[in-house]
Amino acid sequence: MTAAAVMTYDSLVEDVLSYLERTDDATREKIPTFIMLAESKISNEVKILGQIQVVSSNMEVGNPVINKPARWRETVSMNITVAGKRYPVLSREYEYIRNYWPTATSTSVPKYYADYDYDHWFVGPTPDDDYAFEVLYYERLQPLSSANQTNWLTINAPQLMLYGTLLESMPFLKNDDRLQLWQAVYDRALGALKKEDDKRSVDRQSVVVER
């Protein structure tokens, strides 16, 4: 049996040109922008299991600031290991943590975390040991490019990627007649992906409850 075809960055570019029935350089040069805009749009409109990642590391004694991983989008959960047992670190607002633990130089076992900025978390109390921790988070997908030919969307949701790119091309091409068409097929593909992912989430929760 032959392997199923997988969308790549290069094949997406050619498909977009074919669907748009355009061969001019001006349109070809804009396609990377259309793809980038489509990735951003999809990322903002749906959170899927394919975007969930796990990072494990160790806290630094006396330092309440922790680096987030590259392409972090949103934190799902954090836990910490203390004396061989895992405990949840609860999400709180930054101001809550500073009021709860106003003296950053005082140390203890962290109970809470907050977004300090886009690239860092803030925990409180300030760690008194180099505790192992694990974070479950939503990741922004690796952007497509000539150097990165595939990502989760091209492998698992190629229709959505194609229709999203075509939709983002409409303002540039000023083709209002096709705008509604691409919006409709994009919405159907997005709805199908959300429905499939919702089912996986329910199945996952059922397994957790049964245990």
Secondary structure, DSSP 8 states (H G I E B T S, - for coil): --------HHHHHHHHHHHHT---HHHHHHHHHHHHHHHHHHHHH---GGGEEEEEEE--TT--EEE--TTEEEEEEEEEEETTEEEEEEE--HHHHHHHS--TTSEE---EEEEEETTEEEEESEESS--EEEEEEEE------SS----HHHHH-HHHHHHHHHHHHHHHHT-HHHHHHHHHHHHHHHHHHHHHHHHHHHHHHHHHHH-
